């Protein structure tokens, strides 16, 4: 019986982890399957044995990341400012993951429907719709607009370098100075305040 530790070091899991790094750096078109195989300590043939195409491999990696994002940020339609703050926190701590998702938006947009993205979007908009019906949110907004605007605001600073700092600096290094920590804290506060002004709970 395969344990969780052995699954984590299986060729398939190593390929997925290596692919996540490669796609974040180079996108789908620019990612090299031979580099993924090398990083995963396996062969290019083994990669294609598990995944039929590079696009399929990207979709699986992106699906795993979307599930991780959903678990870490926990959409609460009755507290959209808090949700926006959590999304900001997640992506400022995982900037590579934001690049990973944006490559898919750039390269796959309009090419085909993504059932996973569509299902997740439908689930979240339905949560927002129920909150509107329950009087927690202004019902005049389209739920999809609410979700989109909050997501855009929440990630507005996630891939922006603080003044005088390179974007590829890690969060720990970037927050080493008091001034930089204050800068990041102020950006988060601005996001939360903006969402609060746009989508306050409806008055009963």
Backbone as a chain_set.jsonl record, in Angstrom:
{"seq": "XXXXXXXXXXXXXXXXXXXXXXXXXXXXXXXXXXXXXXXXXXXXXXXXXXXXXXXXXXXXXXXXXXXXXXXXXXXXXXXXXXXXXXXXXXXXXXXXXXXXXXXXXXXXXXXXXXXXXXXXXXXXXXXXXXXXXXXXXXXXXXXXXXXXXXXXXXXXXXXXXXXXXXXXXXXXXXXXXXXXXXXXXXXXXXXXXXXXXXXXXXXX", "coords": {"N": [[0.848, -1.206, 0.0], [0.573, 2.205, -0.906], [2.037, 4.849, 0.828], [1.421, 8.215, 2.131], [3.82, 9.591, 2.05], [5.301, 8.152, 0.15], [3.707, 8.594, -2.086], [4.089, 11.33, -2.421], [6.67, 11.397, -3.363], [6.503, 10.11, -5.731], [6.97, 9.429, -9.275], [4.972, 10.772, -10.788], [4.039, 12.81, -9.031], [6.392, 14.229, -8.664], [6.776, 15.158, -11.239], [4.551, 16.879, -11.509], [5.189, 18.832, -9.582], [7.605, 19.837, -10.605], [6.679, 20.778, -13.044], [4.978, 22.826, -12.235], [6.779, 24.791, -11.36], [8.213, 25.26, -13.765], [6.176, 26.122, -15.554], [5.318, 28.443, -14.227], [7.518, 30.07, -14.547], [7.918, 30.232, -17.352], [5.532, 30.058, -18.775], [2.988, 28.375, -20.772], [3.531, 27.855, -23.53], [6.261, 28.449, -23.561], [7.39, 26.706, -21.732], [9.474, 23.849, -21.222], [9.296, 20.473, -21.878], [11.347, 18.623, -21.614], [12.943, 19.864, -19.709], [11.237, 19.858, -17.522], [11.084, 17.096, -17.114], [13.776, 16.557, -16.464], [14.07, 18.05, -14.073], [12.286, 16.644, -12.523], [13.521, 14.283, -12.208], [13.193, 12.195, -14.071], [12.15, 10.727, -17.195], [11.493, 12.246, -20.428], [9.726, 10.723, -21.895], [8.362, 9.399, -19.872], [6.986, 11.521, -18.726], [5.113, 12.111, -20.752], [3.791, 9.726, -20.686], [2.269, 9.882, -18.409], [0.866, 12.265, -18.806], [-0.932, 13.502, -21.494], [-0.38, 15.735, -23.037], [1.364, 18.901, -23.093], [-0.328, 21.005, -22.508], [-2.422, 19.695, -21.189], [-1.028, 18.874, -18.923], [-0.431, 21.379, -17.812], [-3.057, 22.234, -17.196], [-3.807, 20.437, -15.191], [-1.949, 21.037, -13.186], [-2.677, 23.726, -12.743], [-5.296, 23.375, -11.856], [-4.897, 22.075, -9.39], [-3.638, 24.178, -8.086], [-5.688, 26.111, -8.015], [-7.469, 24.849, -6.299], [-5.925, 24.864, -3.977], [-5.75, 27.612, -3.53], [-8.463, 28.247, -3.069], [-8.907, 26.828, -0.694], [-7.151, 28.135, 1.037], [-7.998, 30.79, 1.061], [-10.786, 30.987, 1.439], [-13.708, 31.899, 0.563], [-16.038, 34.158, 1.789], [-19.032, 35.422, 1.427], [-20.344, 37.211, 3.071], [-18.39, 38.705, 4.171], [-16.613, 40.213, 2.355], [-14.45, 42.111, 2.314], [-12.638, 40.925, 4.162], [-12.131, 38.539, 2.831], [-10.857, 39.522, 0.518], [-8.519, 40.499, 1.682], [-7.33, 38.085, 2.491], [-6.869, 36.836, 0.033], [-5.044, 38.634, -1.062], [-2.945, 38.272, 0.809], [-2.281, 35.588, 0.312], [-1.296, 35.589, -2.346], [0.772, 37.471, -2.285], [2.532, 36.088, -0.781], [2.964, 33.942, -2.406], [4.017, 34.527, -5.088], [4.909, 33.322, -7.452], [2.888, 31.518, -7.942], [0.775, 33.143, -8.675], [1.725, 34.117, -11.119], [1.731, 31.689, -12.486], [-1.052, 31.173, -12.761], [-1.816, 33.38, -14.293], [-0.473, 33.025, -16.708], [-2.0, 30.999, -17.859], [-4.407, 32.376, -18.255], [-3.61, 34.18, -20.205], [-2.669, 32.546, -22.327], [-4.535, 30.526, -22.835], [-6.964, 31.707, -23.056], [-10.013, 31.941, -24.671], [-9.44, 29.815, -26.297], [-10.441, 27.354, -25.491], [-13.049, 25.98, -23.442], [-12.72, 25.921, -19.945], [-13.511, 23.562, -17.793], [-13.087, 23.236, -15.057], [-12.416, 25.811, -14.092], [-14.775, 27.127, -14.856], [-16.663, 25.761, -13.277], [-15.795, 26.363, -10.676], [-16.046, 29.146, -10.674], [-18.811, 29.363, -11.054], [-19.708, 28.203, -8.677], [-18.772, 30.026, -6.749], [-20.032, 32.419, -7.536], [-22.639, 31.678, -7.087], [-22.654, 31.444, -4.309], [-22.337, 34.132, -3.671], [-24.675, 35.152, -4.779], [-26.616, 33.966, -3.131], [-26.006, 35.227, -0.74], [-26.76, 37.809, -1.396], [-29.528, 37.462, -1.696], [-30.137, 36.882, 0.919], [-29.82, 39.287, 2.091], [-27.294, 40.257, 2.756], [-25.614, 41.452, 0.947], [-25.591, 44.08, -1.506], [-28.181, 43.759, -3.741], [-28.255, 44.786, -6.3], [-25.968, 44.488, -7.729], [-24.358, 42.471, -10.211], [-23.57, 39.134, -9.498], [-21.265, 37.972, -10.689], [-19.816, 40.215, -11.453], [-19.198, 41.262, -8.938], [-17.525, 39.22, -7.888], [-15.418, 39.306, -9.758], [-14.449, 41.989, -9.568], [-13.653, 42.118, -6.871], [-11.658, 40.153, -6.848], [-9.807, 41.252, -8.64], [-9.058, 43.61, -7.325], [-7.965, 42.493, -5.011], [-5.66, 41.217, -5.912], [-4.167, 43.27, -6.872], [-1.719, 44.362, -5.958], [-0.117, 42.193, -5.746], [1.769, 41.314, -7.619], [3.429, 43.452, -7.823], [6.357, 45.215, -7.253], [7.556, 46.604, -4.19], [8.635, 50.057, -3.847], [11.968, 50.473, -4.833], [12.672, 47.854, -4.485], [13.433, 44.631, -5.859], [11.189, 42.624, -7.874], [11.454, 39.862, -7.715], [12.27, 39.299, -5.184], [12.078, 37.543, -2.119], [9.233, 37.203, 0.14], [10.086, 37.265, 2.879], [12.598, 38.554, 2.759], [11.791, 40.964, 1.634], [10.264, 42.047, 3.654], [12.048, 42.606, 5.592], [12.97, 45.149, 6.333], [11.614, 47.837, 8.266], [10.296, 49.888, 6.915], [9.595, 48.728, 4.46], [7.885, 46.693, 5.313], [5.855, 48.247, 6.368], [4.958, 49.458, 4.045], [3.855, 47.273, 2.588], [1.857, 46.519, 4.369], [0.242, 48.77, 4.315], [-0.703, 48.692, 1.695], [-2.277, 46.4, 1.753], [-4.219, 47.206, 3.584], [-5.394, 49.253, 2.096], [-6.589, 47.82, 0.02], [-8.488, 46.252, 1.408], [-10.071, 48.314, 2.465], [-11.04, 49.485, 0.102], [-12.621, 47.436, -0.976], [-14.494, 47.261, 1.053], [-15.823, 49.721, 0.768], [-16.94, 49.42, -1.756], [-18.518, 47.073, -1.573], [-20.203, 46.895, 0.856], [-22.004, 45.321, 3.541], [-25.457, 44.914, 2.975], [-27.854, 47.186, 4.302], [-30.124, 46.256, 6.779]], "CA": [[0.0, 0.0, 0.0], [1.391, 3.406, -1.027], [1.828, 5.831, 1.886], [1.414, 9.605, 1.66], [5.203, 9.979, 1.769], [5.715, 7.565, -1.122], [2.98, 9.292, -3.145], [4.7, 12.643, -2.615], [7.918, 11.237, -4.099], [6.26, 9.306, -6.916], [7.311, 10.169, -10.498], [3.887, 11.671, -11.185], [4.03, 13.995, -8.17], [7.596, 15.012, -8.968], [6.516, 15.838, -12.513], [3.632, 17.989, -11.251], [5.909, 19.883, -8.865], [8.542, 20.447, -11.54], [5.892, 21.499, -14.042], [4.492, 24.053, -11.608], [7.879, 25.76, -11.413], [8.517, 25.572, -15.163], [5.082, 26.919, -16.118], [5.321, 29.768, -13.597], [8.631, 30.845, -15.102], [7.964, 30.369, -18.806], [4.242, 29.909, -19.414], [2.713, 27.074, -21.39], [4.287, 27.734, -24.777], [7.698, 28.52, -23.317], [7.858, 25.62, -20.858], [10.108, 22.742, -21.934], [8.992, 19.199, -21.242], [12.596, 17.965, -21.231], [13.39, 20.474, -18.463], [10.35, 19.316, -16.485], [11.532, 15.725, -16.86], [15.069, 16.625, -15.773], [13.836, 18.508, -12.7], [11.522, 15.606, -11.826], [14.374, 13.093, -12.172], [12.565, 11.146, -14.853], [12.363, 10.895, -18.631], [10.452, 12.943, -21.184], [8.744, 9.702, -22.255], [7.531, 9.148, -18.696], [6.077, 12.664, -18.599], [4.006, 11.929, -21.696], [3.026, 8.547, -20.288], [1.309, 10.33, -17.401], [0.093, 13.412, -19.287], [-0.943, 13.376, -22.952], [0.141, 16.93, -23.69], [1.834, 19.944, -22.186], [-1.502, 21.767, -22.068], [-3.104, 18.89, -20.173], [-0.212, 18.951, -17.709], [-0.675, 22.704, -17.222], [-4.404, 22.302, -16.626], [-3.826, 19.692, -13.931], [-1.204, 21.85, -12.222], [-3.488, 24.906, -12.425], [-6.44, 22.921, -11.065], [-4.397, 21.876, -8.03], [-3.385, 25.489, -7.489], [-6.978, 26.736, -7.722], [-7.997, 24.208, -5.093], [-5.126, 25.368, -2.85], [-6.164, 29.001, -3.312], [-9.802, 28.237, -2.467], [-8.791, 26.368, 0.695], [-6.403, 29.112, 1.834], [-8.627, 32.113, 1.114], [-12.121, 30.783, 2.009], [-14.675, 32.932, 0.207], [-17.172, 34.403, 2.68], [-19.734, 36.547, 0.808], [-20.774, 38.186, 4.074], [-17.206, 39.463, 4.576], [-15.754, 40.313, 1.178], [-13.166, 42.755, 2.629], [-11.758, 39.932, 4.763], [-11.742, 37.618, 1.763], [-9.868, 40.213, -0.314], [-7.26, 40.515, 2.428], [-6.731, 36.742, 2.46], [-6.358, 36.612, -1.323], [-3.814, 39.433, -1.128], [-1.91, 37.609, 1.602], [-1.858, 34.354, -0.342], [-0.502, 35.81, -3.55], [2.032, 38.144, -1.976], [3.411, 35.043, -0.255], [3.166, 32.94, -3.461], [3.96, 35.276, -6.343], [5.063, 32.397, -8.573], [1.597, 30.896, -8.199], [-0.032, 34.107, -9.419], [2.21, 34.065, -12.503], [1.249, 30.433, -13.048], [-2.446, 31.324, -13.152], [-1.956, 34.395, -15.339], [-0.053, 32.441, -17.989], [-3.155, 30.311, -18.414], [-5.36, 33.38, -18.724], [-3.069, 34.764, -21.43], [-2.429, 31.608, -23.417], [-5.665, 29.647, -23.09], [-8.19, 32.501, -23.184], [-10.705, 31.874, -25.949], [-9.111, 28.605, -27.053], [-11.332, 26.263, -25.086], [-13.672, 26.178, -22.142], [-12.08, 25.199, -18.853], [-14.619, 23.129, -16.955], [-12.754, 23.449, -13.648], [-12.578, 27.244, -13.832], [-16.204, 27.45, -14.972], [-17.37, 25.21, -12.122], [-15.418, 27.116, -9.484], [-16.657, 30.464, -10.808], [-20.249, 29.192, -10.833], [-19.919, 27.947, -7.242], [-18.549, 31.26, -5.989], [-21.084, 33.394, -7.842], [-23.861, 31.224, -6.423], [-22.509, 31.849, -2.91], [-22.594, 35.571, -3.613], [-26.103, 35.349, -5.063], [-27.373, 33.609, -1.922], [-25.778, 36.294, 0.235], [-27.611, 38.924, -1.811], [-30.914, 37.111, -1.37], [-30.267, 36.907, 2.381], [-29.697, 40.665, 2.548], [-25.936, 40.586, 3.204], [-24.946, 42.222, -0.1], [-26.461, 44.854, -2.381], [-28.661, 42.875, -4.811], [-28.199, 45.436, -7.607], [-24.757, 44.059, -8.424], [-24.293, 41.122, -10.775], [-22.619, 38.37, -8.687], [-20.001, 37.78, -11.394], [-19.084, 41.477, -11.352], [-18.661, 41.341, -7.58], [-16.402, 38.3, -7.784], [-14.317, 39.788, -10.6], [-13.884, 43.214, -9.027], [-12.949, 41.81, -5.623], [-10.446, 39.411, -7.188], [-8.848, 42.174, -9.252], [-8.525, 44.477, -6.267], [-7.178, 41.694, -4.067], [-4.362, 40.869, -6.499], [-3.608, 44.457, -7.515], [-0.342, 44.605, -5.536], [0.58, 40.921, -5.524], [2.927, 41.183, -8.503], [4.076, 44.762, -7.912], [7.448, 45.342, -6.299], [7.625, 47.847, -3.426], [9.654, 50.953, -4.38], [13.347, 50.19, -4.471], [12.887, 46.426, -4.25], [13.15, 43.808, -7.032], [9.974, 41.824, -7.749], [11.748, 38.459, -7.416], [12.705, 39.167, -3.814], [11.141, 36.742, -1.345], [8.507, 38.0, 1.132], [10.868, 37.464, 4.09], [13.587, 39.585, 2.491], [11.12, 42.227, 1.373], [9.708, 42.585, 4.893], [13.111, 42.724, 6.581], [13.001, 46.533, 6.809], [10.347, 48.345, 8.799], [9.638, 50.692, 5.893], [8.987, 47.84, 3.475], [6.764, 46.029, 5.97], [4.783, 49.245, 6.457], [4.433, 49.628, 2.69], [2.998, 46.144, 2.27], [0.691, 46.578, 5.255], [-0.622, 49.847, 3.832], [-1.357, 48.233, 0.466], [-3.333, 45.471, 2.154], [-5.288, 47.998, 4.191], [-6.084, 49.975, 1.023], [-7.431, 46.847, -0.682], [-9.622, 45.926, 2.272], [-10.928, 49.499, 2.542], [-11.699, 49.669, -1.19], [-13.695, 46.433, -1.089], [-15.526, 47.633, 2.024], [-16.589, 50.821, 0.208], [-17.707, 48.934, -2.9], [-19.449, 45.996, -1.264], [-20.573, 46.756, 2.267], [-23.214, 44.532, 3.772], [-26.679, 45.694, 2.793], [-28.518, 47.547, 5.553], [-31.411, 45.568, 6.966]], "C": [[0.875, 1.245, 0.0], [1.036, 4.407, 0.075], [1.82, 7.23, 1.292], [2.814, 10.064, 1.309], [5.664, 9.42, 0.426], [4.983, 8.196, -2.293], [3.636, 10.624, -3.451], [5.981, 12.547, -3.425], [7.742, 10.33, -5.31], [6.644, 10.109, -8.158], [6.228, 11.171, -10.905], [3.892, 12.944, -10.35], [5.266, 14.862, -8.402], [7.424, 15.782, -10.274], [5.615, 17.046, -12.288], [4.336, 19.141, -10.552], [6.893, 20.602, -9.783], [7.814, 21.278, -12.59], [5.373, 22.818, -13.49], [5.549, 25.145, -11.67], [8.153, 26.208, -12.844], [7.434, 26.442, -15.79], [5.052, 28.326, -15.519], [6.392, 30.66, -14.207], [8.441, 31.182, -16.574], [6.609, 30.297, -19.498], [4.101, 28.549, -20.059], [3.565, 26.883, -22.639], [5.792, 27.677, -24.523], [8.255, 27.409, -22.447], [8.418, 24.475, -21.699], [9.867, 21.438, -21.184], [10.266, 18.481, -20.83], [13.157, 18.555, -19.943], [12.541, 20.0, -17.294], [10.8, 17.916, -16.099], [12.841, 15.712, -16.071], [14.887, 17.023, -14.313], [13.119, 17.452, -11.873], [12.296, 14.296, -11.718], [13.715, 11.906, -12.876], [12.82, 11.436, -16.324], [11.213, 11.658, -19.268], [9.342, 11.972, -21.565], [7.81, 9.405, -21.081], [6.545, 10.295, -18.463], [4.867, 12.467, -19.499], [3.204, 10.663, -21.42], [1.956, 8.908, -19.266], [0.356, 11.392, -17.949], [0.199, 13.46, -20.811], [-0.342, 14.573, -23.671], [0.608, 17.927, -22.639], [0.661, 20.772, -21.657], [-2.278, 21.005, -21.004], [-2.343, 18.954, -18.849], [-0.414, 20.299, -17.024], [-2.044, 22.757, -16.551], [-4.487, 21.566, -15.291], [-3.102, 20.469, -12.841], [-2.046, 23.049, -11.787], [-4.7, 24.536, -11.586], [-6.037, 22.703, -9.611], [-4.18, 23.216, -7.335], [-4.69, 26.2, -7.15], [-7.606, 26.151, -6.46], [-7.245, 24.683, -3.852], [-5.522, 26.8, -2.503], [-7.507, 29.046, -2.59], [-9.74, 27.833, -1.003], [-8.135, 27.417, 1.576], [-7.16, 30.417, 2.03], [-10.075, 32.086, 1.602], [-13.086, 31.947, 1.716], [-15.813, 32.977, 1.213], [-17.913, 35.616, 2.124], [-20.231, 37.582, 1.802], [-19.612, 39.026, 4.582], [-16.23, 39.512, 3.414], [-14.461, 41.084, 1.452], [-12.167, 41.772, 3.25], [-11.253, 38.936, 3.74], [-10.671, 38.253, 0.878], [-8.515, 40.268, 0.378], [-6.564, 39.166, 2.4], [-6.164, 36.422, 1.083], [-5.06, 37.385, -1.516], [-2.674, 38.739, -0.392], [-1.368, 36.372, 0.896], [-0.913, 34.646, -1.503], [0.754, 36.637, -3.31], [3.033, 37.158, -1.386], [3.749, 33.989, -1.316], [3.088, 33.626, -4.823], [4.107, 34.382, -7.56], [3.721, 31.765, -8.95], [0.659, 31.836, -8.951], [0.408, 34.144, -10.874], [1.725, 32.801, -13.203], [-0.176, 30.578, -13.562], [-2.595, 32.321, -14.301], [-1.451, 33.917, -16.693], [-1.235, 31.725, -18.639], [-4.189, 31.27, -18.965], [-4.912, 33.975, -20.056], [-3.077, 33.78, -22.591], [-3.627, 30.725, -23.766], [-6.962, 30.404, -23.322], [-8.766, 32.385, -24.589], [-10.434, 30.61, -26.74], [-10.056, 27.455, -26.734], [-11.917, 26.592, -23.728], [-12.949, 25.344, -21.094], [-13.159, 24.838, -17.846], [-14.353, 23.385, -15.482], [-12.949, 24.912, -13.272], [-14.052, 27.624, -13.86], [-16.978, 26.975, -13.744], [-17.064, 25.995, -10.861], [-16.042, 28.51, -9.501], [-18.155, 30.384, -10.524], [-20.539, 28.984, -9.353], [-19.776, 29.236, -6.431], [-19.63, 32.295, -6.274], [-22.414, 32.985, -7.209], [-23.816, 31.555, -4.934], [-22.838, 33.324, -2.748], [-24.075, 35.861, -3.841], [-26.953, 35.04, -3.83], [-27.217, 34.68, -0.843], [-26.605, 37.531, -0.105], [-29.069, 38.663, -1.438], [-31.181, 37.17, 0.132], [-30.073, 38.307, 2.958], [-28.319, 41.068, 3.028], [-25.172, 41.445, 2.208], [-25.993, 42.946, -0.939], [-26.892, 43.977, -3.562], [-28.583, 43.494, -6.196], [-26.956, 45.037, -8.406], [-24.952, 42.676, -9.035], [-23.251, 40.344, -9.964], [-21.265, 38.156, -9.365], [-19.164, 39.053, -11.367], [-18.449, 41.612, -9.967], [-17.419, 40.468, -7.449], [-15.188, 38.817, -8.558], [-13.656, 41.016, -10.004], [-13.105, 42.957, -7.739], [-11.634, 41.094, -5.916], [-9.379, 40.328, -7.782], [-8.233, 43.114, -8.214], [-7.586, 43.705, -5.345], [-5.795, 41.367, -4.601], [-3.631, 42.067, -7.099], [-2.134, 44.691, -7.187], [0.485, 43.334, -5.445], [1.794, 40.738, -6.415], [3.592, 42.531, -8.77], [5.16, 44.859, -6.849], [7.316, 46.637, -5.506], [8.737, 48.741, -3.98], [11.053, 50.579, -3.887], [13.654, 48.736, -4.227], [12.607, 45.643, -5.527], [11.958, 42.908, -6.796], [10.273, 40.392, -7.333], [12.289, 38.256, -6.01], [11.669, 38.38, -3.021], [10.443, 37.615, -0.312], [9.327, 38.257, 2.399], [11.911, 38.559, 3.904], [12.931, 40.948, 2.334], [10.607, 42.867, 2.655], [10.774, 42.782, 5.968], [13.177, 44.128, 7.159], [11.634, 46.989, 7.27], [9.582, 49.117, 7.739], [8.935, 49.813, 4.87], [7.785, 47.108, 4.059], [5.57, 46.98, 6.062], [4.136, 49.469, 5.097], [3.451, 48.51, 2.348], [1.728, 46.143, 3.112], [-0.295, 47.642, 4.775], [-1.363, 49.434, 2.572], [-2.506, 47.28, 0.799], [-4.517, 46.234, 2.734], [-6.083, 48.75, 3.135], [-7.022, 49.047, 0.259], [-8.68, 46.541, 0.13], [-10.598, 47.1, 2.347], [-11.694, 49.716, 1.239], [-12.853, 48.682, -1.361], [-14.834, 46.767, -0.128], [-16.407, 48.752, 1.477], [-17.473, 50.347, -0.949], [-18.825, 47.985, -2.5], [-19.685, 45.843, 0.231], [-21.814, 45.869, 2.395], [-24.44, 45.432, 3.629], [-27.32, 45.977, 4.134], [-29.87, 46.856, 5.638], [-32.483, 46.57, 7.347]], "O": [[1.808, 1.35, 0.796], [-0.129, 4.771, 0.235], [2.158, 7.428, 0.125], [2.992, 10.842, 0.372], [6.329, 10.11, -0.346], [5.55, 8.328, -3.378], [3.733, 11.013, -4.615], [6.352, 13.503, -4.107], [8.726, 9.833, -5.858], [6.648, 11.339, -8.114], [6.536, 12.29, -11.317], [3.762, 14.04, -10.894], [5.188, 16.089, -8.343], [7.874, 16.921, -10.395], [5.883, 18.124, -12.818], [4.107, 20.303, -10.89], [7.002, 21.827, -9.747], [8.278, 22.351, -12.976], [5.334, 23.819, -14.206], [5.246, 26.293, -11.995], [8.308, 27.401, -13.104], [7.748, 27.406, -16.488], [4.788, 29.296, -16.231], [6.193, 31.864, -14.363], [8.765, 32.289, -17.005], [6.546, 30.463, -20.716], [4.965, 27.684, -19.921], [4.241, 25.865, -22.785], [6.511, 26.939, -25.197], [9.466, 27.188, -22.425], [7.889, 24.171, -22.768], [10.193, 21.318, -20.003], [10.282, 17.797, -19.807], [13.78, 17.839, -19.16], [13.057, 19.765, -16.201], [10.889, 17.583, -14.917], [12.99, 14.944, -15.122], [15.475, 16.412, -13.419], [13.317, 17.37, -10.661], [11.78, 13.31, -11.192], [13.681, 10.787, -12.364], [13.628, 12.304, -16.655], [10.108, 11.714, -18.728], [8.165, 12.332, -21.565], [6.613, 9.186, -21.272], [5.406, 10.068, -18.054], [3.728, 12.635, -19.063], [2.065, 10.539, -21.87], [0.874, 8.32, -19.252], [-0.823, 11.414, -17.597], [1.303, 13.459, -21.356], [0.151, 14.442, -24.791], [0.287, 17.807, -21.457], [0.659, 21.189, -20.499], [-2.741, 21.595, -20.028], [-2.948, 19.075, -17.784], [-0.553, 20.363, -15.802], [-2.166, 23.279, -15.443], [-5.162, 22.023, -14.367], [-3.579, 20.553, -11.71], [-2.121, 23.356, -10.597], [-5.095, 25.294, -10.699], [-6.761, 23.105, -8.7], [-4.493, 23.375, -6.155], [-4.788, 26.83, -6.097], [-8.198, 26.871, -5.657], [-7.848, 24.882, -2.797], [-5.618, 27.159, -1.33], [-7.675, 29.787, -1.622], [-10.428, 28.414, -0.164], [-8.516, 27.578, 2.736], [-6.989, 31.085, 3.05], [-10.548, 33.089, 2.138], [-13.246, 32.855, 2.531], [-16.474, 31.969, 1.465], [-17.463, 36.744, 2.329], [-20.512, 38.718, 1.419], [-19.823, 39.966, 5.348], [-15.149, 38.925, 3.476], [-13.436, 40.739, 0.863], [-10.985, 41.786, 2.903], [-10.09, 38.534, 3.773], [-9.69, 37.599, 0.527], [-7.479, 40.101, -0.265], [-5.339, 39.104, 2.296], [-5.103, 35.808, 0.972], [-4.092, 36.86, -2.067], [-1.564, 38.632, -0.915], [-0.161, 36.13, 0.879], [0.142, 34.024, -1.626], [1.717, 36.514, -4.068], [4.243, 37.367, -1.478], [4.704, 33.23, -1.153], [2.194, 33.337, -5.618], [3.498, 34.647, -8.596], [3.452, 31.508, -10.123], [-0.153, 31.393, -9.765], [-0.432, 34.197, -11.773], [1.353, 32.838, -14.376], [-0.479, 30.152, -14.677], [-3.423, 32.118, -15.19], [-1.953, 34.361, -17.726], [-1.44, 31.841, -19.847], [-4.782, 31.019, -20.015], [-5.735, 34.243, -20.931], [-3.448, 34.136, -23.71], [-3.717, 30.229, -24.889], [-7.958, 29.811, -23.738], [-8.094, 32.691, -25.574], [-11.105, 30.344, -27.737], [-10.42, 26.677, -27.615], [-11.356, 27.377, -22.963], [-12.609, 24.187, -21.341], [-13.663, 25.703, -17.13], [-15.272, 23.713, -14.733], [-13.571, 25.22, -12.255], [-14.526, 28.356, -12.991], [-17.84, 27.688, -13.23], [-17.96, 26.267, -10.062], [-16.51, 29.0, -8.473], [-18.705, 31.242, -9.832], [-21.511, 29.528, -8.83], [-20.573, 29.499, -5.531], [-20.095, 32.975, -5.359], [-23.22, 33.839, -6.839], [-24.841, 31.912, -4.354], [-23.528, 33.719, -1.809], [-24.658, 36.714, -3.171], [-27.897, 35.767, -3.523], [-28.165, 34.999, -0.127], [-27.094, 38.22, 0.79], [-29.755, 39.548, -0.926], [-32.294, 37.466, 0.567], [-30.151, 38.497, 4.172], [-28.173, 42.121, 3.65], [-24.192, 42.095, 2.573], [-27.13, 42.491, -1.067], [-26.038, 43.499, -4.309], [-28.821, 42.8, -7.185], [-26.907, 45.229, -9.621], [-25.621, 41.819, -8.458], [-22.147, 40.847, -9.758], [-20.231, 38.156, -8.696], [-17.938, 38.987, -11.27], [-17.297, 42.029, -9.844], [-16.385, 40.92, -6.958], [-14.063, 38.767, -8.062], [-12.429, 41.086, -9.937], [-12.025, 43.513, -7.541], [-10.611, 41.395, -5.301], [-8.195, 40.201, -7.469], [-7.03, 43.375, -8.234], [-6.536, 44.212, -4.951], [-4.848, 41.251, -3.823], [-2.601, 41.907, -7.754], [-1.379, 45.165, -8.036], [1.667, 43.388, -5.104], [2.756, 40.079, -6.019], [4.232, 42.73, -9.803], [4.901, 44.609, -5.672], [6.994, 47.674, -6.086], [9.703, 48.221, -4.538], [11.284, 50.397, -2.692], [14.761, 48.396, -3.81], [11.64, 45.949, -6.225], [11.72, 42.469, -5.671], [9.45, 39.759, -6.671], [12.723, 37.156, -5.67], [10.472, 38.554, -3.252], [10.979, 38.651, 0.083], [9.272, 39.359, 2.944], [12.094, 39.4, 4.785], [13.436, 41.956, 2.829], [10.521, 44.092, 2.744], [10.453, 43.087, 7.117], [13.415, 44.289, 8.356], [10.614, 46.573, 6.722], [8.357, 49.02, 7.663], [7.815, 50.109, 4.456], [6.779, 46.922, 3.376], [4.424, 46.576, 5.862], [2.921, 49.647, 5.0], [2.345, 48.771, 1.874], [0.651, 45.806, 2.62], [-1.509, 47.444, 4.821], [-2.529, 49.788, 2.396], [-3.576, 47.35, 0.194], [-5.671, 45.945, 2.417], [-7.302, 48.879, 3.25], [-8.128, 49.444, -0.108], [-9.794, 46.566, -0.394], [-11.812, 46.904, 2.298], [-12.867, 50.089, 1.265], [-13.929, 49.049, -1.833], [-16.005, 46.578, -0.459], [-17.618, 48.74, 1.698], [-18.604, 50.807, -1.108], [-19.939, 48.071, -3.016], [-19.403, 44.792, 0.807], [-22.572, 45.706, 1.439], [-24.451, 46.567, 4.105], [-27.335, 45.114, 5.012], [-30.655, 46.873, 4.69], [-33.637, 46.193, 7.55]]}, "num_chains": 1, "name": "protein.A"}
